[in-house]
């Protein structure tokens, strides 16, 4: 299920520069990195063709990540390398895990001693690279499994692959800032009203406004 090792290709690849897929650095979260140039060709069109978070009145991008919102009993810090000596006082009854991040820095994580990771996010927080993360890296050739893990841990990427999904031979994919699919739309039967025409209408609107993928939740 899991692989504690690092991807051997981690030092070979770097994330694309801004203007293509945004980077995993703080600079990559700037609104301009998401702006799309006008495309005079078949595809998504309409009022949102020029859309960007630069819209007047929008709040500035936050520098916080999922590491800033850890569960109770967790604590983390970073260092220049996994072997660096850091002043870190883990809470009582916790285990300490350290691992190297994709940019070469070290991450130190203290977590409850009786904790067992279940979700992709929980594995990523402990530095564990799952089979699903490896599969995402295969589907996203500009990313390594290490970078996928770091994006998930930072809350910038989601791998919708829980235990139920995997029982049905799901082929894992990712939705996130650095992945090919950045916007996912949902369609599916409603307990109030639903029919083929309504679902096709949802699909058309999702495509019109630029969804990268459309997920049927029926």
C-alpha positions, 0 to 999 in steps of 0.5 A: 500500500505504501512506499517509504522510499523516495522517487529516484527521479526526484532530482531529475525533474523540476516543476514547469515555470509560471505561465505553464503549470504553477510551481510548488513554491510560494511564488507559484501561488500569485494570482498572475500564475493562474491568468489565462491568455485569450484563446481565439479557437474552439474551446472554453469561451464566454465571460470567463475566458480572461478570468483570473484571481486578479479580479478587483476586490478579491483577497490576496492569496494566502501564504498558509498551507495545510501544514498551518492547520494540523489536527490537535496533537500534531506539530511540525517544523522545517529545516535546511535538510532532514539531517539538520539539528533543529530546536523542536519540542514534540508534544508528549505521547507523540512520535517524531518523523522526519523526511526530505521534501522535494526541494531538498529541505527537511520536514519534521513532524510530531504526531500522536503515538497511536495514530494510523494514517488512512487518507492520502493526506495523512500519509503525505503528512508523514512523508509516506509515498503511496502507490496512488501517489506513484500512479499520479506521478506517472499520469503527470510526467512533469511531477515526481512522486515526491512532488505529488506527496508534497503537494498533497501534504500542503493541501494544494492537491487532492487524490480522490482515491479512498478505500471504496474507490480502490475496491473498484479498481479505480485508476488514481488521478489528481486535482490540484494547482500543479496537476493537469486537472485544476478544476473538477466539476460534478454532475449526477442524479439529484433526489429532487429532480434529475433526468438525462437532459438535466445531466447533459445540461450540467455537462455542457455548462461545466465544459463551457466554463472551463472545467478540466474534468467532469465527474459523474456522482450518480 
